[in-house]
């Protein structure tokens, strides 16, 4: 069995949803098809929730109406028979009736998660209606019947596998199953989600518990590129990556793949392929347990919105337990650290989540003088054992010599060198690294 996940842009237009239908019927291999919400829908639902949380019900009502009109037009262009259109219209009206009912009740976080779930529910039901209209045999597989997280918001792999295998056993002769990405049930049996980008995560989790032959992530890009094609001239897709390399790139800014989606597939050694819905014949990127090719730099990614914190204390010198006290503060507020460097009298570290920055800073000030800098970027250079290539660090530093480096992380991973720069220098630094590290002649 293989898992095929299609992102919002892959199903965001009626003609693209037809392309997805064609792609899933190219072979007879048993498959689970995971769909995201139509592009733009999740953002619209987030905006509706924000309006409701602010008490702006009329504003929320207008946003619901605008999104409803979009789906009315979408289903008319998607389906060709009157029966298919009538069924799709009924589905759409039911979901928007739910959204309008929410306008009349008290808003809370549980209701907000119900709102966010509507995107994936709509996309899968409309796609399933298309399959029925075209007489493509398929089973509708509600993710809320098997996808679940525990009290720590972590996927409960044992229960997911047990429930999913039991459902699939009821359909031994069926080959196509349609389910939702992103959404799940929590430990209270309430509708919840795997956070933004979670459809990749859903596909990887399903692939893991079923030991799938492959997890295919279909987007609108020809695989993972060696640099950000939105800001850098002359980039190219990477044919092969290891799980470790892909995880580093995803975490540090490569948008094509959600960072959390690597470990489930890696834990069961399930290959992951990044493919292009609009150009299915393109090679894309294959991620496996072993990278391909010689030692050297493969790709560069960048992560924006980074905040740096420096804690300086003369008491740190030879002070047993000082680092533990620092880390305990971040653990208390469930805030992850990206980069860290130390000296005898100071620690510098970076965050991408500043939700609790005020509280963290207040507690750190008990340990020493604290300095905070915002609007920075981490640039991550990834490759196959690049620390073993003696000249790689020299090439990196030479490429960005005109930019002041705030931090350098080298040695934490044999696959990764990370640089911290001012955000205003990021795009130019990416281009300079592209020119210095890759041969495009």
Buried (B, 14 or more C-beta within 10 A) or exposed (E): BBBBBBBBBBBBBBEBBBBBBEBBBEEEEBBBBBBBBBBBBBEBBBBBBBBBBEEEBEBBBEBBEEBBEBBBEBBEEBBEEEEBBEBBBEBBEEBBEBBBEBBEEEBEEEBBBBBBBBBBBBBBBBBBBBBBBBEBEBBBBBBBEBBBBEEEEEBBBEBBBEBBEEBBEEEEEEBBBBBBBBBBBBEEEEBBBBEEBBBBBBBBBBBBBBEBBBBBBBBBBBBBBBBBBEBBEEBBBBBBBBBBBBBBBBBBBBEBBBBBBBBBBBEBEBBBBBBBBBEEEEBBBBBBEEBEEEBBBBBBBBBEBBBBBBBBBEEBEEEEEBEEBBBEBBEEEEBEBBBBBBEEEBBBBBBBBBEBBEEBBEBBEEBBEBEBBEEBBBBBBBBBBBBEBEEBBEBBBEBBEEBEBBBBBBEEBEBBBBBBBBBEBBBBBBBBBBBBBBEEE
